[in-house]
Amino acid sequence: MELGKINKLIAQRMAPQGMYLADADGNEVLLPNSRLPQQPKTGEEYEAFVYRDSEERLIATLEKPKAEVGEITCLEVMDEAPFGYFLDLGLDKQILLPKREMRDDLKVGDYVGVLIYVDSISERLVASARLDRHFNREIDGLNEGDGVEVLILKKDRLGFVVTFGDKFQGMLYFNEVYQNLKPGQRIKAYIRKLRTDGKVDLILQAEGMQHVEPSAQVILDKLKASNGFLALHDKSDPNLIQKELQMSKKTFKKAIGTLYKKKLISISEEGIRLEGEPN
């Protein structure tokens, strides 16, 4: 039975305080009455998260935590104490981020990127914000151009630090982000560059013609919602294009070029106009 992990356990027996679940070795853990499923059955297999309650007793829940031991995640700060911060793990008990495992000062409501681990002395679940030593630098199996789902961990000096896959570290640079992002958010991104230091540079749109079609569809949808006309063209201010369409001017020009060749739009000094429907 693994502490801080979702275990596959068998309902062994009922008791006044709840139902005892057991692993293949016969180790038991209590699933309290307050967390029982609607129709508990002995002999049935359950996926249960095992942790310690407020009295440090080993206990199980069928609720899914926001992360398990060994995973990097981004959690909200719920409370502050002299010795650290309590974070929302998605369970009735919050997880401690000790001061010795912090990088920056925090306040209630902030989101912080952390790794979940078991403290070797107290055997409690705790969090660490000192992530540099926990990121996976073995990036040989990754490919430039691949799409990945990233979790935004924090704002840094140059951009947003993110993680994805098997604890890889990535960066989305401010000058290539055309929408509002915040820590704790998950979003689709694309690998731009695999760096020699084991870090990964990412962008929010695939490079080259690969991302022209989705961008073209965004423009078509915007045209349809704007009575077939947008006061944007290839000479428009990049900031205006970013504000209206959440894309760079370079991407916009490629996309309207594709739409123009397909005779779906016309382009003038006033803007672009919808001329037909996609095949």
N, C-alpha and C positions, 0 to 999 in steps of 0.2 A: 504494500500500500504506500503510495507516494504522497507526502505532504505537499500541499500547494499545487496539486495536479488534479485533473479530472480522471477518476479511476472507474473502471468497469467492475462493479461490485454486485454480489448476490444478496437479496433480502433474506436474512438468516432466521430472524425471530422477532416477534412483537414483544414489547415491554410497556409498562405504564408510562414511561417517559418518551416512547417513540418506537422506532424500528431499528434493529441492528443489522448493518450491512457487513459483509465479509468478503475478503479477497481470496484468491486461490490457496493461500497458505493458512487460511483460517483466522487471520487478524480481523478483529471487529471494530466498527466505528458506529456511533449513534447518529441516526437521522431523526432529529427531534420531532415531536408531534406538530410543532408549528411549521415544519417544512415537509410534511408527508404529502405524497400525491393524493388525489381524490379517492382512489381505490387501491390502497397499498396491498400488495400480495407477496407473501413469502415465496421464495424460489424464483422470483423474477429478477432479471438483471437490470441494474440502474447505472447511469453515468452520473457519478457524484463527485463534487469537488470537496477535498478533504483539507481542513485548516484547523486552527485553534480558536475557540470562542473567547469571550472577554475574561473568563476565568482560566484561560490557557488549557482547556480540555480539548482533546482531539474530537472533532465533530464533522459531520457531513452535511452538504446541502445539494439540492438538485438545481439550484440557481447557477447560471453560468457567470463566472467572474470576468472582468474586463481583460485579464491576463493571467497566465499561469507562471509558475516558477521557471526561470530561464528565459522568459520572453521580455522584450522591450516594448513598452507602451507609453501612453501619455495620459496622465490622470489629473483630476481636479483637486486642488488643495481645499480641504473642508474645514480644517481647524489648525491652530498653532499652539505649540507647547514650548517650554524652555529648552527641551532636548530635541526638537524637530517639528515636523509637520505631519498631519494625518491626511491621507489621500483616499479618495473614493475608488474602491476596487469593485464596486457593484454588488457588495454583500452588506449584511447588517453590521459587520465589523470593518472599520477602516484600517488601512495599512500605514505603518509608520515609515516616514522618510527621516532617518536620524540626521542630526546636524553634521556628523562626520562623513555622511554620504552626499552632502549637498555641494553644489557648485555656485549657486547664486541665491541671494535673499528672495523670499517669496512672500505672498500675501494670500489670504483666503480668496478663492475665485480664480486664481492663476492656474494654468495647466503646466505640468512639468513632465519631461521625458524621463522615464526611469526603467531600470531592470528590476524584476521581482526575484528575490532569492530567499533562502532559509538561513537565518542567523545561526552559526555553528554553536554558539553558547546558549542562547535562550530557546533555540528551535522554534522561533516565531517567524512568520512571514514578514519581511521588511523590503524596503525599496532603496535603490541606489540611483542617484542622479549623476554619478561619475561614470559616464557611459563610454568614454574613450577606450577603456580597457576591456569593454564587453562587445564592441562592434566586431563583426566578422570581416576580416581583411582579405579573405580568400575569394577573390572575385573572378577567377579564371573561367568559371562556368557561366558568367554573364556575357551578354552580347550587346554591343552598341546598336541602338534603334529599337530594342525590345520595349514593349509596354509593360509597366508594373504598377501595382497599387501601392502608394506610399502613405505613411503616417507622418504628419508634421509634428515634430518634437519641440522646436523652439525657433524664435527669431535670432539670428546671429548678425554679425557686422555686415556680411555680404549678402545674406539671404536667409532662407529657411533651411534648417537642418532637418532631415527626414530619415526614416528607416523603412526598409522594405525587405521582403523575402526572409532569408535566414539571418536576420540581424545585420544586414548591410547598411552602411551609412551613405547618405546622399545629400546633395545640396541643390536647392532651387534658387537661382540668383535673382535678386530683386529686379534687375533690369530686363529680365525675361519673363516676369510674372505679370499677367494682365488681368488679374482678378483678385478679390480680397481673400486672403488665406489666414488661418489662425491655428495655433497649436491644438492638437487633438483631432484635427480634421483629416479625413482620408480622401485621397484624390488620385486619379489616373495620371501617370507621368511616363516619360520615355527616357531611356538611357542615352545621353549624348556622348559621354566620354568616360572610359574606365581609366582611372589615374594610377600611376605607379605606386602611390602611397596606400592603395587599397580603398580609397574613397571613390565615389561615383558622382559625376555631374549629370543633372537631369534637367529636362524641360517639360512644359505642360502640353506641348504640341509636337507630334512627330515631325522630324525634319524632312525636307524635300517634298516631292509630289505626293508622298504617302498620306500627308494630312490635308491636301488641298480639297478632296471631296467632302470630308466632314465640315471643313470651314466654309466651303461653298454652300452646303446645306444650311449652315447657320445664317448665311447671308440671305438665302432664299426664304427661310422662315421669317427673318426680320422684314424682308420686303413684303411678304404676304400680310404681315401684321401692321404694315405701314402704308396700306393702300397702294402697294406696288412701287413705291418710290423711296429712296434714301438719298439725302443730300451729302453723299460721300463719293469720292472718286480717287483716282490715283495721285492727285495732287493735294488731297486733304491732309490736314494736320494729323500726325501720328497719334497725338493725345486724344483727339476727337474720335478716331477709329477705335482706339483702345476703350474709351468710355462707352461707345455705342455697341461694339461687337465683342469686346474682351479678346481681341487678337492684335497681333503686331501689324504694322503697315505692310511689311514684306509678305506676310501670310495673306492679308487682304488683297494685295495686288495679284498674287498668284491665283487666288480663288475667283476674283472677278474676271481674270483672263480666261479661266476654264469656263465660266458661265457664259462669257461673251462668245467663245468659240462654239459653244453648244447652242448659240442663238437664244439663250434664255433671258439675257438682259441686254439693254443698250446702255452705252456710256456717253455722257455729255459733260460739259463744264458745270452743269448744275448738280449732277449726281448720277446715280444708276437707277434704271427703271426696269421692272419686270416685263418681259416680252412674251414669254411662253411658259409651258409647263415641262418639267423633266420627263424624259421618256421612261 
